[in-house]
Amino acid sequence: MVLELSGGFLAGFGWHYPFLIYGLGFLLFLLALVSLREPVHLGSEHGDVVTEHRTDKGLVAFAYVVIFVAMLLMFLYPSKLPEYMEVELGSSTTFTGLMLGVTGICNALASVAHNHICHSVRETVIMTVGFLFIGFCVLFFILEPSYATITIAAIMMGIGLGLITPAVLNVLAENSTPSTSGRIMGGYSTCFYMGQFLSTFLIAGFISVYGGLCDSVFVTVCA
């Protein structure tokens, strides 16, 4: 919430000022240098015996597609929300930051609840429900623009992402072994960030076809 609000506030002074927030990374880097230590690994006298289980490659590939599409749709939200709120509501960048913060908080709360949900519901069902929340989020942009609809959309987007991400990670963790975990989680990171990267080109394609952000664009993304 603090990050998004700060970014929205700084955007009021210029488009490039929000990038100053990433300077906090240098502070974290210095703290890491003075505090992190390489752990000492104590192996057993006879060596550790690790049981390798078979990896379901089809399920891993499915999880990759899910997180890629989720990030593809998710990144359309923060990248186009400021323009939408300025054009439709005349809102300030600070309020836009507030809405992005609400999304982040709902994301965190839904992720925390995943531990209780996954015991009784399959991960694929959780992913499906998560995409339904994202679809309804986009659907709210078709309605008459108002602060109420934007707030509900922000909450739904956060819940959707909070359901999908831990479900995908659970599937990958269950199909990882000590010898494959690095490769499997590396694939996850690749699909995660490629979805965010390519979303920019996706929305650019929509705008070139439809001539801007309009109901047809939101209906297409929602579907």
VEXPAKOL-148260 format. One record per residue (C-alpha): residue in one letter; x negated, y negated, z. Coordinates in nm, 3 decimals, always signed. Layout:
BEGIN
A:X:Y:Z
...
END
This chain:
BEGIN
M:+0.000:+0.000:+0.000
V:-0.281:-0.241:+0.090
L:-0.467:-0.160:-0.232
E:-0.168:-0.216:-0.461
L:-0.051:-0.530:-0.281
S:-0.400:-0.675:-0.297
G:-0.422:-0.595:-0.667
G:-0.088:-0.760:-0.734
F:-0.186:-1.068:-0.536
L:-0.520:-1.105:-0.715
A:-0.353:-1.057:-1.054
G:-0.170:-1.383:-0.987
F:-0.503:-1.565:-1.025
G:-0.613:-1.379:-1.339
W:-0.602:-1.042:-1.506
H:-0.964:-0.959:-1.422
Y:-0.956:-1.032:-1.046
P:-0.788:-0.703:-0.939
F:-1.101:-0.519:-1.056
L:-1.289:-0.679:-0.765
I:-1.112:-0.429:-0.537
Y:-1.330:-0.154:-0.678
G:-1.620:-0.329:-0.508
L:-1.507:-0.146:-0.194
G:-1.666:+0.159:-0.351
F:-2.010:+0.011:-0.282
L:-1.922:-0.017:+0.089
L:-1.809:+0.346:+0.094
F:-2.131:+0.443:-0.085
L:-2.343:+0.279:+0.185
L:-2.140:+0.446:+0.459
A:-2.185:+0.781:+0.285
L:-2.563:+0.733:+0.268
V:-2.595:+0.682:+0.644
S:-2.334:+0.932:+0.762
L:-2.319:+1.235:+0.530
R:-2.554:+1.524:+0.590
E:-2.602:+1.849:+0.400
P:-2.437:+2.125:+0.609
V:-2.639:+2.416:+0.735
H:-2.502:+2.744:+0.602
L:-2.535:+3.034:+0.843
G:-2.491:+3.364:+0.658
S:-2.414:+3.690:+0.832
E:-2.694:+3.936:+0.906
H:-2.580:+4.174:+0.634
G:-2.469:+3.905:+0.392
D:-2.118:+3.776:+0.320
V:-1.886:+4.010:+0.135
V:-1.649:+3.824:-0.095
T:-1.354:+3.996:-0.258
E:-1.292:+3.867:-0.610
H:-0.933:+3.879:-0.735
R:-0.817:+3.858:-1.092
T:-0.744:+3.513:-1.234
D:-0.415:+3.468:-1.419
K:-0.548:+3.264:-1.712
G:-0.200:+3.202:-1.850
L:-0.083:+3.052:-1.522
V:-0.398:+2.840:-1.498
A:-0.339:+2.708:-1.850
F:+0.023:+2.632:-1.760
A:-0.092:+2.435:-1.455
Y:-0.331:+2.237:-1.676
V:-0.047:+2.145:-1.914
V:+0.176:+2.043:-1.622
I:-0.078:+1.805:-1.466
F:-0.169:+1.664:-1.809
V:+0.194:+1.581:-1.893
A:+0.259:+1.451:-1.541
M:-0.034:+1.208:-1.566
L:+0.067:+1.115:-1.921
L:+0.409:+1.004:-1.795
M:+0.290:+0.867:-1.463
F:+0.036:+0.627:-1.609
L:+0.302:+0.471:-1.832
Y:+0.461:+0.346:-1.510
P:+0.183:+0.131:-1.356
S:+0.051:+0.019:-1.697
K:+0.385:-0.116:-1.825
L:+0.568:-0.202:-1.500
P:+0.409:-0.550:-1.463
E:+0.515:-0.648:-1.817
Y:+0.865:-0.508:-1.767
M:+0.918:-0.691:-1.436
E:+0.782:-1.018:-1.573
V:+0.996:-1.008:-1.888
E:+1.317:-0.868:-1.740
L:+1.313:-1.010:-1.385
G:+1.058:-1.292:-1.392
S:+0.894:-1.124:-1.094
S:+0.554:-1.206:-0.950
T:+0.256:-0.975:-0.973
T:+0.260:-0.942:-0.593
F:+0.603:-0.777:-0.603
T:+0.480:-0.547:-0.876
G:+0.196:-0.445:-0.646
L:+0.451:-0.381:-0.371
M:+0.647:-0.145:-0.598
L:+0.330:+0.045:-0.689
G:+0.253:+0.071:-0.318
V:+0.599:+0.214:-0.251
T:+0.532:+0.475:-0.519
G:+0.205:+0.568:-0.351
I:+0.364:+0.603:-0.008
C:+0.647:+0.823:-0.142
N:+0.385:+1.028:-0.326
A:+0.199:+1.088:+0.001
L:+0.514:+1.174:+0.198
A:+0.634:+1.423:-0.065
S:+0.289:+1.583:-0.072
V:+0.289:+1.623:+0.306
A:+0.629:+1.794:+0.284
H:+0.499:+2.042:+0.026
N:+0.357:+2.272:+0.294
H:+0.708:+2.330:+0.427
I:+0.876:+2.356:+0.087
C:+0.642:+2.604:-0.081
H:+0.718:+2.882:+0.168
S:+1.074:+2.918:+0.038
V:+1.056:+2.778:-0.317
R:+0.836:+2.890:-0.606
E:+0.571:+2.648:-0.729
T:+0.718:+2.642:-1.081
V:+1.055:+2.535:-0.937
I:+0.885:+2.257:-0.740
M:+0.715:+2.135:-1.058
T:+1.049:+2.134:-1.242
V:+1.216:+1.929:-0.970
G:+0.920:+1.691:-0.975
F:+0.965:+1.629:-1.348
L:+1.337:+1.571:-1.292
F:+1.250:+1.294:-1.044
I:+1.013:+1.137:-1.299
G:+1.283:+1.161:-1.567
F:+1.538:+0.988:-1.344
C:+1.278:+0.721:-1.264
V:+1.245:+0.635:-1.633
L:+1.622:+0.654:-1.674
F:+1.665:+0.371:-1.423
F:+1.478:+0.138:-1.660
I:+1.768:+0.173:-1.905
L:+2.013:+0.031:-1.652
E:+2.069:-0.340:-1.594
P:+1.733:-0.469:-1.462
S:+1.740:-0.546:-1.091
Y:+1.515:-0.520:-0.789
A:+1.733:-0.237:-0.657
T:+1.691:-0.020:-0.968
I:+1.316:-0.086:-0.979
T:+1.282:+0.011:-0.612
I:+1.475:+0.336:-0.665
A:+1.262:+0.410:-0.973
A:+0.943:+0.354:-0.769
I:+1.064:+0.594:-0.500
M:+1.158:+0.862:-0.755
M:+0.826:+0.837:-0.937
G:+0.640:+0.876:-0.609
I:+0.843:+1.178:-0.501
G:+0.804:+1.341:-0.843
L:+0.426:+1.309:-0.839
G:+0.413:+1.416:-0.475
L:+0.590:+1.739:-0.567
I:+0.397:+1.820:-0.884
T:+0.036:+1.756:-0.784
P:+0.009:+1.984:-0.476
A:+0.210:+2.253:-0.657
V:-0.043:+2.252:-0.941
L:-0.335:+2.257:-0.697
N:-0.179:+2.550:-0.510
V:-0.146:+2.751:-0.829
L:-0.508:+2.680:-0.924
A:-0.636:+2.758:-0.574
E:-0.454:+3.091:-0.569
N:-0.614:+3.183:-0.900
S:-0.965:+3.068:-0.807
T:-1.251:+3.280:-0.683
P:-1.589:+3.169:-0.547
S:-1.738:+3.229:-0.891
T:-1.462:+3.050:-1.091
S:-1.345:+2.772:-0.861
G:-1.585:+2.513:-1.002
R:-1.480:+2.584:-1.359
I:-1.108:+2.594:-1.279
M:-1.108:+2.273:-1.076
G:-1.326:+2.107:-1.339
G:-1.055:+2.186:-1.593
Y:-0.800:+2.034:-1.358
S:-0.995:+1.707:-1.335
T:-1.034:+1.696:-1.713
C:-0.660:+1.738:-1.778
F:-0.577:+1.496:-1.495
Y:-0.778:+1.208:-1.636
M:-0.719:+1.287:-2.003
G:-0.346:+1.251:-1.935
Q:-0.402:+0.905:-1.790
F:-0.633:+0.805:-2.076
L:-0.406:+0.921:-2.359
S:-0.093:+0.765:-2.206
T:-0.214:+0.427:-2.329
F:-0.217:+0.552:-2.686
L:+0.125:+0.714:-2.637
I:+0.292:+0.392:-2.526
A:+0.113:+0.203:-2.805
G:+0.265:+0.448:-3.053
F:+0.611:+0.396:-2.906
I:+0.576:+0.019:-2.926
S:+0.456:+0.033:-3.289
V:+0.759:+0.245:-3.384
Y:+1.026:+0.070:-3.178
G:+0.877:-0.280:-3.182
G:+0.843:-0.311:-2.805
L:+0.975:-0.176:-2.480
C:+1.342:-0.101:-2.535
D:+1.606:+0.150:-2.433
S:+1.499:+0.390:-2.709
V:+1.148:+0.409:-2.564
F:+1.274:+0.485:-2.214
V:+1.521:+0.744:-2.342
T:+1.242:+0.917:-2.537
V:+1.008:+0.927:-2.237
C:+1.292:+1.039:-2.007
A:+1.378:+1.329:-2.240
END
